[in-house]
């Protein structure tokens, strides 16, 4: 087997995976998973939190607040594409919102924003919503 054969096999496998993903996930989920925004950590955040969900994925949010609005938000996850998509979508939904409005972002809101997730992946939206709320609680505990 030469290098060209291996590359062809790898490309074929990737093509099959992408076709399977398109059957299972919405275009929005795939876009958020493959082109995620706001990944990383904020230096000296106003609030931050990390939660490990029942599936073993860990989600982390860090926030900056200015004039009672989310002025910056970042996320990290060691999870699957659904966790990445939920983290990315949640940051986009929260950025620029008032604390009160952002605090009310629910897993249902995240699922609706993404166009849904398969049943076995819906917990990723709950993980994102719960972690965001925990980051707000951390912000409040700091008394900022």
N, C-alpha and C positions, 0 to 999 in steps of 0.2 A: 504494500500500500504506500503510495507516495503522498506528498503534502497536498496535492490538488485533490486527491480522493478524500482526505480528512476534511479539508475545507468544504468540499461539496456536501459531505455528510453533515457537518455542523450547520451549514446553511439550510439543508433540508429539515433538520430537526428544529431549528429556529422557526422556519416557515410553518411547520406543523403546529408548534406551540402557539404562534400568533393566530393561526386560524382557529384553534381551540379556544383561545382567549376571547376572540371576537364573538364566538357563539355563547360564551358564558357571561361576559361583562359588557356594560354599555361603553360607547365610545368615550364618554366623559371619564369613566373610571380608568380606562386604559390611558387616556391623556394625562390624568393626574398621577397615575402610577409611574409612567415613563418620563414625564416632563414635570415632576413635582416642583413646587415652588416653596420658598421660605424654609428650606432645610437648614438646620444648624442650631447653634445656641447663641443667645444674646449675652454679651459680657455684662456683668452686673445687672441682671434683670430685676424688674420691680416685683415680679412674681414668677415662680417656676414650680413644676411638679412633674412627677414620673409615676406611672402606674403600669404594673405588669398584669395583663388580662389573663383570663382562665385558659387561653390557648397557648400562653407563654410569650406572646408578643409584648414588648414594652414600648410605651409611647411616652414622650416627654414634650412639654410645652414650656417656653419661656416667653414672657411678655414685658413690654415697656408701655407705660401709661403716661399720657400727657393730656391735661385738661379733661380728665375723666373719660378719655377715649383710648382705645388700643392703638398706639402709635407704631408699634413694631411687634411682631410675633414670629416665632420660629418653632419648628418641631424636629424631633428626631424619633426614629423607630428602628427596631431591629427586626421588624415584622415583614409580612408578605406584601404583595402588591396592593391588596385591599387596605392594609394598614397605612401604607404610604399614601394611597389615594385619599383616604379619610383624613389623614393628617394635613395633607396639602389643601384639600377642599376646606377644611375647618379653619385654617389660617386665613384663607382668602375671605371666608365668610365673616371672620371676626375683625379683621384689619379695618381700622377707621371707625368701628362701631363704638357706641358708648359701652361702658362696663356693664350696665344693666341689660342692654340689648344683647351683648355678646354672651353674657352669663346664661341667657335663655336659649342658646343654640342647643338643640337636642339631637339625639341620634337619628330621630325621624327627619329633622331638618337636613342633616348631613346626607342621609340616604336619598332624600328627595333631590338635593343638589347634585348628587352623583347619578341620578336616574336609576337608583336601586342597586342592590348587591344580591347575589345568591344567598339563600338562607344560611348556609354554613359560613358566610363571611360577614353577616350583619353585625356580629359582635364587635367588629372593628370600628364601626360608627359609634357604638356605645363607649368603647374604650377612648376614642378621641373626645367625645363630649364630656365624659367623666374626668379625663385628664385636664381638659380646659377649665372645668369648674374648680378642680383642685388647685390649679395655678392661680385662679382668682382668689381662692381662700388664702393661699400663701401671700398674695399681694395684700389682702385685708389684714392678715396677721402681722405683717410688717408695719402696718399703720401708715402707709404712704398715702 
